[in-house]
């Protein structure tokens, strides 16, 4: 039985009209460009697939409400399924407020952990949605989404991965970076924001190499289990041909093969 009093209610302001933003949060290519690869049947009762990569697998959902360009509700189809309500409202200027309400949580330790993890994770992805709308509106991305589990708490894990990438762990917003070292993926760009969220430490990134793009480097979790993610979203004619440069790096430096698309 779900606890109706427990929801995650988050929002972000992004550039665009409601129709433009709707295409970003309610279509497969749109969602793939800031979250994980999706397919969406855009109609009430339509099917949805979400590919979280090897180790995490493919989840399915159905479209419970389809009210373009303002309201979309997706309901998961597994035993402990959650509901995700997306709301899009025009704001001042040429922007919209995107609100995400996640519900359906039960009670108990496992549900508590999922609630905490999703509360943090959705903050990162909504910021990534903002980057997509600010820098690459209307374009479709090639998504690379590798994750590696590490011990030591988010601050420690984040500093460790930054050291291996050859970049500082204390870059400010606007700070330029370029990875360095043998076997290190060649990435360059600027830090849009540096986040400290309690359960997560992260850089939001705007990339200029090896192709234009955006993404984030994040360490999320507790002392016992931290998920380090270097999620990259590339655009342009050559984006589809770019190799997965991050998964081999994570596997070599941190042990077991990471999850990736």
N, C-alpha and C positions, 0 to 999 in steps of 0.2 A: 504494500500500500504506500502511495506517495505522500509526502508531507507537503500539502498545498501552501503552507506558509513559507517554504524555503524555495527561493528562486534566485537566479543570477540576473541582474538587470543592469546592462551596460549600454553606453552610447558613445558615438564618435561623430564629429562633424566633418564632412568630406565635400570636395567640390563637385558640382554637377546638378542637373535638374533631376526631379524624381524619376523620370523615364530613363535617364542615363545611369543613375545609381541603381535602379531596379535591375538593369542588364548586368550589373556587377555582382549583385547578391542573389539573383534568381535564375541565372543561366549557367550551364556547365563551364564554358570558356571564361565567363566572368569570375566565378568562384575559384576556379583553378588558378587564376592569376594572382590570388592573395592568400588562399587557404591550401587545400589539397585537391588533387584531381577529382573532378565531379562529372557526373552526367545527370541531367535534370529533364524530366518530361513536364513541360510547363503547362499544367492543367490540374484541376482538382482530382485527386486520386492518382496523380502521376507518380512514377517510380523515380527514386533518386539513389545513386551509388556514390560512395565516398571511398577513395582508394588511399589508405594511410601507409601503404608500402609494405614490403616484406617484414614479417615480425608483428605487424599490426593488422594487416588484411583489409578486406573490403567490407564496409558497413552499408546497410540499406535503410532507406526511409521512404515515406510516402508524403505527397503533398496534401496536407489536411485543409489548407486554405490558400487560395490563389486569387489575390485581389490587386492586380497591377494598377499603378506602380507603387502601392503604399503598404501592402500587407501580405506576408508569406508565412505560412506555418508548416514546418516539417516535423513529422513524428517518426521516431526510430521504430524499427521492427523487431529488435531483439528482446530478450526477456526483461532486461532492465532499461527499456527504451526511455529516452528523454524527448521532450518537445522543444523546438526552437522557433520562437516567433520573431520575425523580422518586421520592423516598422520603419517606413521612410517618410519623412516630412520635410517639405521645403523650409529653409531658414532664410535669414537675411542675406542679401547679396545673391551670389550664384552658388549657394551651398545647400546641402541637406543634412539633417540629423538622422543617422542610422541608429536605431535602437534594437538591441537583441535581448530577449527575455527567455531564459532557459529554465524549464520546470520539469517536474516529474521525479525529483529526487526522493529516495526513501530514507530510512533511518538506520543507524548502525555505523560501525567503523569504516566499512568499505564505502558506503555512501558519503560519509564525511570526507574521506580522502578524495573521492571523485569530485565532490562539490568544490573543495579547495583547489584541486588541480585545474578544473575547468574555469573557475573564477580568474585564475592567473592566466591560463592559456588564451582565453578569449580576449583579455586585454591586449595581449601581444598581437593576435590576429586582427583585431579591429584597428590597431595602429598600422599594421601592414596593409589593410584595406585603404586606410588614409593615404599611405605612400603610393599605392597603385593609382588612386584617383587623382592625386596631385601631380604625378610625374608621367603616367602612362595611361591616361583615360582612353577607353575605347579600344585598347590594344590587348591582345591575348599573349600570355606569358608561357614560357617553358619553365615548369616548376621542378626544382630539385629539393627533396625534403628529407635528408638523412638525419638520423638521431642516434646518439650513443649514450648508454647509461654509465654514469661514473659515481663514485662515492665522494663524500666530503663536504656536502652543503653547496648551495648555489654560488656563493662568493668564491669559495676555494676552487670549485670546478671551472667557473668562468675564467678565473685568473690562470688556471692551468692550460686551458685551451688557447687563451690569448697568447700565452708565452710560446706555445708550440706553433702558433700562426705567425709569430714575430711581430705582434702589434701590442701596444700598451693596453692595460686593463682599466685605465682611468681616463680615456679620451672624453672630452666634453662634446656637447652638441656643436656641430659644424667642424669638428676635428677631422682632418684627412688621415687616411690609413692606406697602407700597402703591405700585404703579407710578404714574408721573406723567409727563405730557408729551403734546404733540399727536401723534395717530396711534398712541399706545401702548396696547396692550391693557389694559383695566382689571382688574387682579388685586389681591387683598389676602389676607392670612392671616399665618401664622407659619412660620418655618424650623424644621422638626423636627430636622434635622441638617445640618451643613455638612461636606462630605467633601473630602478631598485624597487622591487615590489614585495619585499618580504620573503616570498617563496621563489622569487626569480630575480636574476640579474641579466640584463640584456642590452645589446646595441641594436637600434633600428638603423638600417643601412640603405644608402643610396649608392648604387654601383656604377662605375664607368668602365670597369674591366673585369673579366675578359669581354663583356658586352654590357650595354646599358641594362640596368635592372634595379631591383631593390630586394630587401629581405631582412632577416635578423639573425643575430648570434645570441642565443639565450641558454641559460642554465636554470632549470626549474626543478624544484623538489625539496626534499628534506635531507638531513645528514646521511641517511642510509641509502637513498636512491635519488640521483639527480639525472634528469634527461638533458643532455647538451645537444642543442639543435642548431644547425647552420642551414637555414632554409633560404634558398636563392630563387629568384624569379627573373628570368632573362627575356629580353625583347629584341626584335630586329630580325633581319633576314637569316643570320647565322645562328640564331638561338637554338633552333631545333637540333643542330648538329653538334652543339657543345657536349663534351663528355661529362659524365658524373665525376667531377674532380674532387669531391669532398668525401664520399664514402671510403675510397681507398686510404685517404689520409687519416680518417677517424679510426679505421680498422688497424692500421699500422701503428699509430701512436698510443691507442688506448685499449687494445685487446680485441675482444670478440667483434665480429663483423657487425656494423651498425645496420639499422633499418633505413631503407631508402626506396625511392621509386626507380 
